[in-house]
Amino acid sequence: MSQLNAADQGWVRSWSASPQAPGASVSALEPFADATLRQVVRLSGGGRRVRVRFTNEYGTTPLTIGAARLGLAAPGGAIEPGSDRELTFAGLPNADVPAGAPILSDPVDLPLAALSQLSISLYLPGRVETCTSHGSDLDGGWSIPGDAVAAPALPSTAVPLPAQGLISAVEVLPDGPATAVVTLGDSLTDGAGSTPDTGHRWPDLLAGRLAGRDGPAVHVCNQGISGNRVLNDGFGASALARFDRDVLATPGLSHVVVLEGSNDLAISFAPRDDGPLAEFLAMFPGAPVTADDLIAGYHQLIARAHSRGIKIYGATLMPYGGSDVFAPAGESARQAVNGWIRTGGGFDAVLDFDAVWRDPGDPARLRDEFDAGDHLHGNDAGYRALADSVDLALFA
């Protein structure tokens, strides 16, 4: 084994956000130039070294990184004194990232505890016309004019970002044995309906439970995309299309949890009219799908995970009765899919999230206490209930 390869062993992904094109996202970053992006991410597990994966995967021109730094996040966009580190690329303080490509920074030494909040600052001297983004920002981010990567506090010129931009992963070199779990999903995994800046997405809360137990560390990587589907593109590439990049390429990967398919069915069976709902549905290309189509998609994900020796768990689809996209035929398809997830034997284990969220008096609807208000997404209590329902022994 070469010295380089030996030094690269043991890295584990501790945070992630699936890259999206600006036009395939619920929110995105507008073109900008000569600006610094400062963004906060919440690590799931700790380590002694850290590196960042930046992304220009949906960029249409090369991306010039003028400078980059990271440090432990302090309140209000500030950096904890003594934690600030310069990031380099092949030993250089700047880099050009080709269109369509990611770039991995050189590692830096920085002791990080599980659940640490990391601040990442990136200076872009040139114009960024098409900014690879992730269509939600529940952890905080700002745009600052000029080069402000070394600013210890957030300048008064900072403007909040509507989405995460140009970062897709943070990886750490842990002090002991560690593995990574990827949660693959849509807006229910992306955290829609949860309170921003609180870490109340169910994968965040699951990470907190895992960090509090004894034994080898288990990191949790959230690869949810709001509006995403298993079979067809739309808001982000489909789960089948992005599975290799977002899941199988994860350093330290041991398990996958799939909570996806609700949009495939809801969009296929939603009532058609000439109002705002029709305009929304028009944003999702592809022919309608059936329960059997969706189950066939799950079979593909399962086969691809098993080919790498990865365990893959299936979560049942939660109810959405009372929402704008509800239809009785869609509910019948959901029940058929959930029946297969529970008893079909395809997944290595089942997380029965439907049983956690459904109203006992009306199983087609969410419990009122878990409803964010749209009868589709959860609130903080709802996501807490999902995380608390997971048997941690599944990740031994």
RODO-2510 file (C-alpha; in nm, 4 decimals, decimal comma):
residues 396
     n   res          X          Y          Z
     1     m     0,0000     0,0000     0,0000
     2     s     0,1379     0,3423    -0,0929
     3     q     0,2018     0,6080     0,1696
     4     l    -0,0804     0,8195     0,0208
     5     n    -0,3317     0,5357     0,0328
     6     a    -0,2297     0,4396     0,3851
     7     a    -0,2884     0,7977     0,5017
     8     d    -0,6332     0,8001     0,3437
     9     q    -0,7715     0,5012     0,5324
    10     g    -1,0321     0,5456     0,8046
    11     w    -1,2139     0,8577     0,6845
    12     v    -1,5853     0,8696     0,7674
    13     r    -1,8427     1,1137     0,6326
    14     s    -2,0009     1,3086     0,9176
    15     w    -2,2266     1,5560     0,7339
    16     s    -2,3705     1,5701     0,3844
    17     a    -2,6158     1,7553     0,1598
    18     s    -2,7081     1,6259    -0,1829
    19     p    -2,6042     1,8646    -0,4649
    20     q    -2,8776     2,0093    -0,6862
    21     a    -2,8993     2,2317    -0,9908
    22     p    -3,0550     2,5736    -0,9168
    23     g    -3,3485     2,4953    -1,1454
    24     a    -3,4163     2,1618    -0,9736
    25     s    -3,4549     2,2854    -0,6194
    26     v    -3,7166     2,4407    -0,3938
    27     s    -3,4699     2,7235    -0,3269
    28     a    -3,1370     2,8228    -0,4807
    29     l    -2,8621     3,0835    -0,4862
    30     e    -2,8732     3,3606    -0,7441
    31     p    -2,5574     3,4438    -0,9466
    32     f    -2,2964     3,6390    -0,7516
    33     a    -1,9313     3,7498    -0,7674
    34     d    -1,6544     3,8645    -0,5302
    35     a    -1,8323     3,7215    -0,2289
    36     t    -1,7770     3,4956     0,0702
    37     l    -2,0203     3,2206     0,1649
    38     r    -2,0123     3,1363     0,5365
    39     q    -2,2200     2,8323     0,6271
    40     v    -2,2775     2,6292     0,9430
    41     v    -2,3095     2,2514     0,9379
    42     r    -2,3760     2,0147     1,2269
    43     l    -2,1480     1,7130     1,2373
    44     s    -2,2936     1,3810     1,3500
    45     g    -1,9687     1,2289     1,4738
    46     g    -1,6315     1,3590     1,5856
    47     g    -1,2694     1,3144     1,4880
    48     r    -0,9208     1,4584     1,5030
    49     r    -0,8833     1,5661     1,1384
    50     v    -1,1356     1,7106     0,8967
    51     r    -1,1728     1,7770     0,5248
    52     v    -1,4479     1,9351     0,3158
    53     r    -1,5970     1,8309    -0,0164
    54     f    -1,6914     2,1353    -0,2230
    55     t    -1,9034     2,0941    -0,5347
    56     n    -1,9370     2,2480    -0,8786
    57     e    -2,1265     1,9440    -1,0071
    58     y    -2,4068     2,1494    -1,1618
    59     g    -2,1911     2,4482    -1,2524
    60     t    -2,1700     2,5477    -1,6175
    61     t    -1,8233     2,7054    -1,5934
    62     p    -1,5117     2,6398    -1,3799
    63     l    -1,5406     2,7566    -1,0187
    64     t    -1,2492     2,9561    -0,8763
    65     i    -1,1961     2,9166    -0,5016
    66     g    -0,9933     3,2150    -0,3847
    67     a    -0,9668     3,1094    -0,0202
    68     a    -1,1381     2,8770     0,2254
    69     r    -1,1325     2,8363     0,6026
    70     l    -1,3202     2,6453     0,8704
    71     g    -1,3586     2,6574     1,2463
    72     l    -1,5948     2,5745     1,5273
    73     a    -1,9099     2,7819     1,4929
    74     a    -1,9980     3,0362     1,7599
    75     p    -2,3397     3,2060     1,7896
    76     g    -2,4333     3,4639     1,5297
    77     g    -2,2022     3,3402     1,2567
    78     a    -1,8818     3,3902     1,4558
    79     i    -1,5842     3,1518     1,4898
    80     e    -1,4651     3,0059     1,8219
    81     p    -1,1259     3,1635     1,9041
    82     g    -0,8350     2,9294     1,8391
    83     s    -1,0310     2,6944     1,6106
    84     d    -0,9867     2,8786     1,2793
    85     r    -0,8007     2,6738     1,0132
    86     e    -0,7009     2,7495     0,6547
    87     l    -0,8111     2,4968     0,3952
    88     t    -0,5777     2,4140     0,1077
    89     f    -0,6039     2,2122    -0,2118
    90     a    -0,3010     2,0021    -0,3045
    91     g    -0,1076     2,2364    -0,0753
    92     l    -0,2313     2,5564    -0,2416
    93     p    -0,4643     2,8174    -0,0858
    94     n    -0,6800     2,8381    -0,3984
    95     a    -0,8164     2,6090    -0,6663
    96     d    -1,0131     2,5923    -0,9888
    97     v    -1,2932     2,3357    -0,9908
    98     p    -1,3983     2,2162    -1,3379
    99     a    -1,7649     2,2379    -1,4332
   100     g    -1,9407     1,9179    -1,3321
   101     a    -1,6852     1,8185    -1,0691
   102     p    -1,6376     1,8237    -0,6909
   103     i    -1,3120     1,8986    -0,5090
   104     l    -1,1873     1,7635    -0,1770
   105     s    -0,9810     1,9893     0,0468
   106     d    -0,6596     1,8796     0,2109
   107     p    -0,7125     1,7517     0,5665
   108     v    -0,6503     1,9828     0,8623
   109     d    -0,5987     1,8964     1,2278
   110     l    -0,8913     2,0058     1,4444
   111     p    -1,0339     1,8091     1,7391
   112     l    -1,4090     1,7788     1,6897
   113     a    -1,6637     1,6285     1,9254
   114     a    -1,9737     1,4510     1,8019
   115     l    -2,2556     1,6969     1,7213
   116     s    -2,0115     1,9879     1,6833
   117     q    -2,1188     2,2825     1,4705
   118     l    -1,8628     2,3670     1,2056
   119     s    -1,8412     2,6985     1,0217
   120     i    -1,7106     2,6823     0,6630
   121     s    -1,6151     3,0023     0,4780
   122     l    -1,5487     3,0093     0,1044
   123     y    -1,4326     3,3122    -0,0971
   124     l    -1,5364     3,3222    -0,4639
   125     p    -1,3518     3,6026    -0,6480
   126     g    -1,5098     3,5405    -0,9897
   127     r    -1,8687     3,5368    -1,1048
   128     v    -2,0650     3,2246    -1,0144
   129     e    -2,3452     3,2120    -1,2673
   130     t    -2,4817     2,8665    -1,1844
   131     c    -2,4316     2,7762    -0,8191
   132     t    -2,4597     2,4100    -0,7226
   133     s    -2,6829     2,4220    -0,4165
   134     h    -2,8852     2,2181    -0,1758
   135     g    -3,2403     2,3476    -0,1710
   136     s    -3,2792     2,4086     0,2004
   137     d    -3,0761     2,5726     0,4710
   138     l    -3,1840     2,4757     0,8206
   139     d    -2,8393     2,5292     0,9766
   140     g    -2,7597     2,8904     0,8864
   141     g    -2,5589     3,0546     0,6107
   142     w    -2,4679     3,4014     0,4879
   143     s    -2,3279     3,5815     0,1847
   144     i    -2,0715     3,8542     0,2561
   145     p    -1,9266     4,0994    -0,0009
   146     g    -1,5540     4,0515    -0,0708
   147     d    -1,3047     3,8231     0,0998
   148     a    -1,4264     3,7674     0,4577
   149     v    -1,3123     3,4089     0,5159
   150     a    -1,0883     3,5127     0,8071
   151     a    -1,3430     3,7396     0,9782
   152     p    -1,3818     3,6176     1,3394
   153     a    -1,7351     3,7606     1,3598
   154     l    -2,0073     3,7992     1,1026
   155     p    -1,9754     4,1377     0,9280
   156     s    -2,2727     4,3709     0,9250
   157     t    -2,2855     4,3359     0,5449
   158     a    -2,3779     3,9661     0,5700
   159     v    -2,7059     3,8568     0,4093
   160     p    -2,8783     3,5249     0,4950
   161     l    -2,8619     3,2543     0,2299
   162     p    -3,1827     3,0841     0,1116
   163     a    -3,0019     2,7545     0,0397
   164     q    -2,6752     2,5765     0,1044
   165     g    -2,4181     2,6476    -0,1634
   166     l    -2,1115     2,4699    -0,2998
   167     i    -2,0543     2,2282    -0,0092
   168     s    -2,1724     1,8678    -0,0169
   169     a    -1,9874     1,6812     0,2593
   170     v    -1,7614     1,7000     0,5621
   171     e    -1,5450     1,3998     0,6455
   172     v    -1,3493     1,3304     0,9619
   173     l    -1,0721     1,0980     1,0705
   174     p    -1,2134     0,9520     1,3930
   175     d    -1,0145     0,8505     1,6986
   176     g    -1,1618     0,4997     1,7014
   177     p    -1,3831     0,2624     1,5052
   178     a    -1,6641     0,4425     1,3231
   179     t    -1,9134     0,3860     1,0430
   180     a    -2,1624     0,5969     0,8501
   181     v    -2,5362     0,5605     0,7939
   182     v    -2,6970     0,7399     0,4988
   183     t    -3,0607     0,8450     0,5229
   184     l    -3,1935     0,8661     0,1668
   185     g    -3,5185     1,0502     0,1216
   186     d    -3,7287     1,3507     0,0292
   187     s    -3,8518     1,6534     0,2271
   188     l    -3,9419     1,4361     0,5269
   189     t    -3,5726     1,3498     0,5601
   190     d    -3,4585     1,6971     0,4518
   191     g    -3,6485     1,8326     0,7539
   192     a    -3,9289     2,0384     0,5995
   193     g    -4,1498     2,1645     0,8805
   194     s    -3,8814     2,1523     1,1504
   195     t    -3,7500     2,4622     1,3259
   196     p    -3,4388     2,6099     1,1570
   197     d    -3,1080     2,6168     1,3464
   198     t    -3,2201     2,3567     1,6001
   199     g    -3,1115     2,0220     1,4526
   200     h    -3,4650     1,8817     1,4668
   201     r    -3,4640     1,6785     1,1454
   202     w    -3,5133     1,3138     1,2301
   203     p    -3,1632     1,2146     1,1038
   204     d    -3,0134     1,4864     1,3294
   205     l    -3,2056     1,3521     1,6265
   206     l    -3,1077     0,9954     1,5421
   207     a    -2,7442     1,1093     1,5304
   208     g    -2,7854     1,2553     1,8783
   209     r    -2,9170     0,9242     2,0108
   210     l    -2,6349     0,7295     1,8473
   211     a    -2,3713     0,9712     1,9789
   212     g    -2,4973     0,9158     2,3330
   213     r    -2,4493     0,5402     2,3424
   214     d    -2,1376     0,3356     2,4130
   215     g    -1,9466     0,1455     2,1473
   216     p    -1,8104     0,2298     1,8020
   217     a    -1,9228     0,5649     1,6653
   218     v    -2,2013     0,5781     1,4073
   219     h    -2,2199     0,8917     1,1934
   220     v    -2,5438     0,9907     1,0161
   221     c    -2,5396     1,1532     0,6712
   222     n    -2,8606     1,3182     0,5530
   223     q    -2,9180     1,2787     0,1783
   224     g    -3,2757     1,4028     0,1710
   225     i    -3,3934     1,6326    -0,1090
   226     s    -3,7229     1,8160    -0,0757
   227     g    -3,9495     1,7141    -0,3640
   228     n    -3,7333     1,4159    -0,4584
   229     r    -3,8623     1,0903    -0,6066
   230     v    -3,7308     0,7349    -0,6416
   231     l    -3,8031     0,6801    -1,0104
   232     n    -3,8110     1,0169    -1,1884
   233     d    -3,6065     1,3345    -1,1710
   234     g    -3,7688     1,6586    -1,0667
   235     f    -3,6394     1,8376    -0,7585
   236     g    -3,2929     1,6871    -0,7824
   237     a    -3,1893     1,3698    -0,9589
   238     s    -3,4020     1,0662    -0,8715
   239     a    -3,2914     0,8317    -0,5949
   240     l    -3,2038     0,5704    -0,8562
   241     a    -2,9889     0,8221    -1,0446
   242     r    -2,8045     0,9637    -0,7424
   243     f    -2,7636     0,6446    -0,5403
   244     d    -2,4017     0,5806    -0,6375
   245     r    -2,2904     0,9398    -0,5705
   246     d    -2,4958     1,0168    -0,2608
   247     v    -2,4940     0,6757    -0,0949
   248     l    -2,2455     0,4163    -0,2186
   249     a    -1,9550     0,6637    -0,2451
   250     t    -1,9882     0,7603     0,1236
   251     p    -1,6637     0,6939     0,3163
   252     g    -1,7238     0,4542     0,6049
   253     l    -2,0691     0,3501     0,4794
   254     s    -2,2277     0,0546     0,6602
   255     h    -2,6065     0,1136     0,6399
   256     v    -2,8706     0,2923     0,4308
   257     v    -3,2192     0,3943     0,5441
   258     v    -3,4630     0,4607     0,2579
   259     l    -3,7618     0,6844     0,3308
   260     e    -3,8719     0,7801    -0,0172
   261     g    -4,1600     0,7150    -0,2532
   262     s    -4,4325     0,9401    -0,1166
   263     n    -4,3754     1,1948    -0,3933
   264     d    -4,3741     0,9246    -0,6631
   265     l    -4,7238     0,8198    -0,5580
   266     a    -4,8688     1,1562    -0,4543
   267     i    -4,7661     1,3256    -0,7792
   268     s    -4,8918     1,0316    -0,9874
   269     f    -5,2362     1,0226    -0,8276
   270     a    -5,2910     1,3866    -0,7232
   271     p    -5,6104     1,5541    -0,8467
   272     r    -5,5615     1,7475    -1,1705
   273     d    -5,7080     2,0960    -1,2103
   274     d    -5,6147     2,4280    -1,3684
   275     g    -5,5055     2,6016    -1,0485
   276     p    -5,1795     2,6352    -0,8540
   277     l    -5,1641     2,2594    -0,7909
   278     a    -5,1464     2,1951    -1,1650
   279     e    -4,8570     2,4400    -1,1956
   280     f    -4,6785     2,2612    -0,9136
   281     l    -4,7337     1,9151    -1,0624
   282     a    -4,6019     2,0363    -1,3990
   283     m    -4,2596     2,0758    -1,2360
   284     f    -4,2297     1,6964    -1,2097
   285     p    -4,1658     1,5216    -1,5440
   286     g    -4,2240     1,1553    -1,6204
   287     a    -4,5179     0,9236    -1,6561
   288     p    -4,7332     0,8340    -1,3532
   289     v    -4,6078     0,5359    -1,1554
   290     t    -4,7857     0,2521    -0,9788
   291     a    -4,7182     0,0742    -0,6518
   292     d    -4,5524    -0,2066    -0,8505
   293     d    -4,3274     0,0454    -1,0279
   294     l    -4,2136     0,1879    -0,6959
   295     i    -4,1496    -0,1572    -0,5489
   296     a    -3,9379    -0,2404    -0,8551
   297     g    -3,7350     0,0732    -0,7830
   298     y    -3,6787    -0,0418    -0,4262
   299     h    -3,5527    -0,3760    -0,5584
   300     q    -3,2904    -0,1881    -0,7584
   301     l    -3,1705     0,0109    -0,4564
   302     i    -3,1557    -0,3069    -0,2493
   303     a    -2,9554    -0,4963    -0,5120
   304     r    -2,7070    -0,2118    -0,5529
   305     a    -2,6560    -0,1789    -0,1767
   306     h    -2,6154    -0,5539    -0,1280
   307     s    -2,3607    -0,5695    -0,4107
   308     r    -2,1349    -0,3539    -0,1899
   309     g    -2,2090    -0,5486     0,1301
   310     i    -2,4205    -0,2626     0,2684
   311     k    -2,7309    -0,3222     0,4807
   312     i    -3,0362    -0,1346     0,3575
   313     y    -3,3429    -0,0631     0,5697
   314     g    -3,6830     0,0466     0,4418
   315     a    -3,9088     0,2978     0,6162
   316     t    -4,2815     0,2822     0,5536
   317     l    -4,4443     0,5797     0,3817
   318     m    -4,6333     0,8153     0,6092
   319     p    -4,9963     0,9252     0,5571
   320     y    -5,0868     1,2500     0,3820
   321     g    -5,4649     1,2624     0,3979
   322     g    -5,6007     1,6180     0,3956
   323     s    -5,3069     1,7536     0,1939
   324     d    -5,3488     1,9195    -0,1455
   325     v    -5,2078     1,6162    -0,3268
   326     f    -5,4169     1,3499    -0,1525
   327     a    -5,6321     1,1131    -0,3593
   328     p    -5,7958     0,7828    -0,2591
   329     a    -5,6109     0,5973    -0,5364
   330     g    -5,2806     0,7310    -0,4049
   331     e    -5,3729     0,6127    -0,0560
   332     s    -5,4446     0,2628    -0,1910
   333     a    -5,1048     0,2602    -0,3615
   334     r    -4,9358     0,3763    -0,0399
   335     q    -5,0961     0,0948     0,1545
   336     a    -4,9829    -0,1575    -0,1080
   337     v    -4,6260    -0,0294    -0,0953
   338     n    -4,6204    -0,0304     0,2843
   339     g    -4,7527    -0,3845     0,2859
   340     w    -4,4616    -0,4918     0,0665
   341     i    -4,2056    -0,2998     0,2778
   342     r    -4,3339    -0,4711     0,5936
   343     t    -4,3696    -0,8262     0,4617
   344     g    -4,1929    -0,8509     0,1253
   345     g    -3,8580    -0,9425     0,2768
   346     g    -3,6587    -0,7198     0,0427
   347     f    -3,5139    -0,4795     0,2981
   348     d    -3,2810    -0,6022     0,5720
   349     a    -3,5044    -0,4392     0,8336
   350     v    -3,8134    -0,2190     0,8480
   351     l    -3,8628     0,1155     1,0236
   352     d    -4,2402     0,1490     1,0529
   353     f    -4,2650     0,5276     1,0437
   354     d    -4,6227     0,5071     0,9174
   355     a    -4,7221     0,3408     1,2453
   356     v    -4,5546     0,6238     1,4396
   357     w    -4,7276     0,9105     1,2577
   358     r    -5,0705     0,7825     1,1547
   359     d    -5,3834     0,8929     1,3371
   360     p    -5,5397     0,5844     1,5018
   361     g    -5,8853     0,7221     1,4273
   362     d    -5,8053     0,7998     1,0622
   363     p    -5,4975     0,6061     0,9382
   364     a    -5,4845     0,8065     0,6148
   365     r    -5,3935     1,1208     0,8121
   366     l    -5,1101     1,2354     1,0377
   367     r    -5,1614     1,2721     1,4097
   368     d    -5,2469     1,6341     1,4827
   369     e    -4,9637     1,6660     1,7332
   370     f    -4,7062     1,5694     1,4665
   371     d    -4,8468     1,7778     1,1783
   372     a    -4,6508     2,0840     1,0627
   373     g    -4,9814     2,2242     0,9333
   374     d    -4,9947     2,1006     0,5743
   375     h    -5,1002     1,7429     0,6616
   376     l    -4,7869     1,6232     0,4849
   377     h    -4,4757     1,7245     0,6791
   378     g    -4,3876     1,6787     1,0414
   379     n    -4,3133     1,9339     1,3104
   380     d    -4,0336     1,9070     1,5676
   381     a    -4,2349     1,6660     1,7815
   382     g    -4,3115     1,4509     1,4784
   383     y    -3,9492     1,4184     1,3773
   384     r    -3,8515     1,3479     1,7375
   385     a    -4,1051     1,0634     1,7439
   386     l    -3,9518     0,9119     1,4281
   387     a    -3,5983     0,9263     1,5667
   388     d    -3,7064     0,7858     1,9024
   389     s    -3,8799     0,4923     1,7326
   390     v    -3,5605     0,3623     1,5708
   391     d    -3,4002     0,0574     1,7327
   392     l    -3,0355     0,1584     1,7752
   393     a    -2,9348    -0,2087     1,7744
   394     l    -2,9903    -0,1996     1,3971
   395     f    -2,6656    -0,0042     1,3723
   396     a    -2,4481    -0,2232     1,5930
***
